[in-house]
Amino acid sequence: MAEVSIAEDLKNEILKKFKEESKTIFKLMFSLKDNPHKGKLLGNVGGVVIKELRYKGFRFYFITDGYKLRVMDESKLVDLLIKFVRMSDKKDQQETINEIKKILINFGPDKFK
């Protein structure tokens, strides 16, 4: 099983915006523990894969180690970290993806808190 982490800022934003529905969203996010291949691939920056999960009109973006995800089978994904970093609606989708890529290029994946 992979480890799923959610950036503190994103967690607070989800709780504020979705209130009761946030439980369903967190369940969707943590479902990646059992199925880390879920989600649409959006890009790759220096071996870090950017993917998204959709819920209604919103997108939740996460990053993970692309090499581990591609090469390892389900039983060896114990040390794979999946980190949710941002959320957007449909109209801000490209801006958010570009922002994630810019942060990864300039600062690396550790910049997301």
Secondary structure, DSSP 8 states (H G I E B T S, - for coil): --EEEE-HHHHHHHHHHHGGGHHHHHHHHHGGGT-TT-SEEEEEETTEEEEEEEETTEEEEEEEEHHHHHHS-GGGGGG-EEEEEEEEEGGGHHHHHHHHHHHHHHT-GGG--
